[in-house]
Amino acid sequence: MSIWSQLARLARRAFEEPEEPGLALATAGAAGPLACAPDPGDVDFTAAIVGLGAKLAKADGLVTDDEMNVFARVFRAAPRDEPAMRRVFNIARQTVLGYESYARRIARKYHDRPCLLEGVLDGLFQIAIADGVVTSEEMDYLRSVSDAFGFSDADFRRIKASHIGPDADDPYAVLGLPHTASFDEVRTAYRQLMRENHPDTATGAKSAPREFEPVAHEKAAAITTAYARIRTERGFLTRAD
């Protein structure tokens, strides 16, 4: 039975009791922690990201088909599991419980895997922009989830900038740096972010699942563009890295 089928079977329980630890659903004999991935077979994690996605879709008062379709793309299921995934999403958005419970659930369990938490936040941003505009309610929601995950204001500005563009078209925000940063600091930040977010590494065998690959490509492109702009602005047109 796939993880989506398990969750569809137990969805009401999963979404009505978000603070209950465990749910006794994780796959036995799971491998050790992976750098940017949830534990294999962690249905509790899957329930939490569905809950977060469904609550975000409702944040502005209207759940659109675009938002559901983007959720299906970002947190992808095998074709045979997509009907179950959609049933789970619809159940989650009908509950009265707040998204904070789901954010806390993920943050407690995976506090030592910040790149996994960032991947979840990346996916939520993709859902928020699905209808072409991020409302103030949605932005407040995203910032609150970021806070629950333990990200700093600078982290949130960087993540936000990589999805909807930096404030005032600022490439430094994408790299999470102040304008006073030295070029060595810029280059170091760029290399670190690319190690964490490049599709070839972020979705490799020992990091994030392939489900995150479309988002990883978009984010890596934003990081590369920001670095190229700073290089040009500072006159490093021919200098080798």
C-alpha positions in Angstrom: 0.0 0.0 0.0 1.4 3.4 -1.0 1.9 6.2 1.5 -1.0 8.1 -0.2 -3.3 5.1 0.1 -2.4 4.7 3.8 -3.1 8.4 4.4 -6.4 8.3 2.5 -7.5 5.4 4.6 -6.7 7.2 7.9 -7.1 10.8 6.7 -9.8 11.9 9.2 -7.8 10.7 12.1 -4.6 12.2 10.8 -6.1 15.7 10.4 -8.3 15.6 13.5 -5.4 14.8 15.8 -2.4 16.8 14.5 -0.7 17.0 17.8 -0.7 13.3 18.5 2.8 12.0 18.1 3.6 9.0 15.9 0.3 7.7 14.7 2.2 4.3 14.4 2.3 4.6 10.7 6.0 4.9 9.9 7.6 2.1 7.9 9.4 -0.3 10.1 13.2 -0.6 9.5 13.5 2.8 7.9 17.0 4.0 7.0 18.8 6.6 9.0 18.2 10.3 8.6 18.9 11.7 5.2 20.1 15.3 4.8 17.1 16.8 3.0 14.5 14.0 3.1 11.8 12.9 5.5 12.1 9.5 7.0 11.0 6.8 4.5 7.3 6.0 4.9 6.6 8.9 7.3 2.9 9.2 6.8 2.7 11.7 9.6 5.0 14.0 7.6 2.9 13.6 4.5 -0.2 14.4 6.5 1.4 17.6 7.8 2.5 18.9 4.4 -1.0 18.1 3.0 -2.5 20.0 5.9 -0.2 23.0 5.3 -0.9 23.0 1.6 -4.7 22.8 2.1 -4.7 25.5 4.8 -2.6 27.8 2.6 -5.0 27.3 -0.3 -7.8 28.5 2.0 -5.8 31.4 3.5 -7.4 33.9 1.0 -10.8 32.4 1.4 -10.9 30.5 -2.0 -9.4 27.2 -3.0 -8.7 27.2 -6.8 -8.1 24.3 -9.2 -4.7 25.9 -9.9 -3.7 25.6 -6.3 -4.7 22.0 -6.2 -2.9 21.3 -9.4 0.3 23.0 -8.1 0.1 21.0 -4.9 -0.1 17.9 -7.0 3.0 19.0 -9.0 5.1 20.1 -6.1 4.3 17.2 -3.8 3.9 14.7 -6.6 2.4 11.2 -6.3 2.5 8.4 -8.8 -0.4 8.6 -11.3 -2.2 5.7 -9.6 -2.0 7.5 -6.3 -3.2 10.9 -7.5 -6.9 10.3 -6.8 -6.0 9.3 -3.2 -3.8 12.4 -2.8 -6.7 14.7 -4.0 -9.1 13.0 -1.6 -6.6 13.6 1.3 -6.2 17.3 0.3 -10.0 17.9 0.2 -10.4 16.3 3.6 -7.6 18.4 5.1 -9.0 21.7 3.8 -12.4 21.0 5.4 -11.0 20.6 8.9 -11.3 23.5 11.4 -7.8 23.0 12.9 -5.2 25.7 12.2 -2.1 25.2 10.1 0.1 26.0 13.1 -0.3 22.5 14.4 1.0 21.0 11.1 4.0 23.4 11.1 4.9 22.5 14.7 4.6 18.8 13.9 7.1 19.0 11.1 9.4 21.5 12.9 9.7 19.3 16.0 10.6 16.1 14.1 12.9 17.6 11.5 14.5 20.5 13.2 17.9 19.1 12.4 17.1 19.0 8.6 16.7 22.7 7.7 17.0 22.0 4.0 13.9 19.7 4.2 12.0 22.4 6.1 13.0 24.9 3.4 11.9 22.5 0.7 8.4 22.4 2.3 8.3 26.2 2.5 9.4 26.3 -1.2 6.5 24.1 -2.1 4.1 26.3 -0.2 5.3 29.4 -2.0 4.6 27.6 -5.3 1.0 27.0 -4.2 0.6 30.6 -3.1 1.7 31.9 -6.5 -0.4 29.4 -8.5 -3.2 31.9 -9.2 -0.7 34.7 -10.2 -0.9 36.8 -7.0 0.2 36.3 -3.4 -2.3 37.9 -1.1 -1.4 39.6 2.2 -3.2 36.8 4.0 -1.1 34.2 2.2 2.2 36.1 2.9 1.3 36.3 6.6 0.7 32.5 6.5 4.0 31.8 4.8 5.9 34.0 7.2 4.2 32.3 10.2 5.2 28.9 8.9 8.8 30.1 8.4 8.9 31.3 12.0 7.6 28.0 13.2 10.3 26.2 11.2 12.9 28.4 13.0 14.0 30.4 10.0 15.3 34.0 10.6 13.9 37.1 8.9 16.9 37.1 6.5 16.2 33.4 5.6 12.6 34.2 4.9 13.5 37.2 2.7 15.9 35.1 0.8 13.4 32.2 0.3 10.6 34.7 -0.7 12.9 36.5 -3.1 13.8 33.2 -4.9 10.1 32.6 -5.7 8.4 36.0 -6.2 11.4 38.2 -6.9 13.4 40.3 -4.4 12.1 43.4 -3.0 13.0 46.3 -5.2 14.6 43.8 -7.6 17.5 43.2 -5.1 19.7 40.2 -5.9 21.3 40.4 -2.5 18.1 39.3 -0.9 18.1 36.1 -3.0 21.5 35.2 -1.5 20.5 36.3 2.0 23.2 39.0 2.2 23.4 42.7 3.0 24.6 45.1 0.4 27.8 45.6 2.5 28.9 42.0 1.9 32.3 41.5 0.4 32.5 39.7 -3.0 34.2 36.8 -1.2 31.1 36.6 1.0 28.8 36.8 -2.0 30.7 34.0 -3.7 30.7 31.8 -0.6 27.0 32.3 -0.1 26.3 31.5 -3.8 28.3 28.3 -3.6 26.7 27.2 -0.4 23.2 27.8 -1.7 23.9 26.0 -4.9 25.3 23.0 -3.0 22.0 23.0 -1.1 19.6 23.7 -3.9 21.1 22.5 -7.2 18.8 19.9 -8.7 21.6 17.4 -9.2 22.4 17.5 -5.5 19.1 18.6 -3.9 17.3 15.6 -5.5 20.1 13.1 -5.4 19.9 9.6 -3.9 20.8 10.8 -0.4 18.9 14.1 -0.2 15.5 15.4 -1.2 13.0 13.2 -3.1 12.6 13.6 -6.8 9.1 15.1 -6.1 10.9 18.4 -5.4 12.8 18.5 -8.7 10.7 21.1 -10.5 11.0 23.6 -7.6 14.7 22.9 -7.3 15.3 23.9 -10.9 13.4 27.2 -10.5 15.2 28.0 -7.2 18.7 27.2 -8.6 18.0 29.5 -11.6 17.0 32.4 -9.3 20.2 31.9 -7.2 22.4 31.8 -10.3 20.7 34.9 -11.8 21.2 36.9 -8.6 24.9 35.9 -8.4 25.4 36.9 -12.1 23.9 40.3 -11.5 26.1 41.0 -8.5 29.2 40.0 -10.5 28.3 42.3 -13.3 27.5 45.2 -11.0 30.8 44.8 -9.2 32.8 44.5 -12.5 33.7 40.9 -12.2 33.0 40.2 -15.9 36.0 38.1 -16.7 37.3 37.0 -13.3 37.2 33.3 -12.9 35.6 31.7 -9.8 
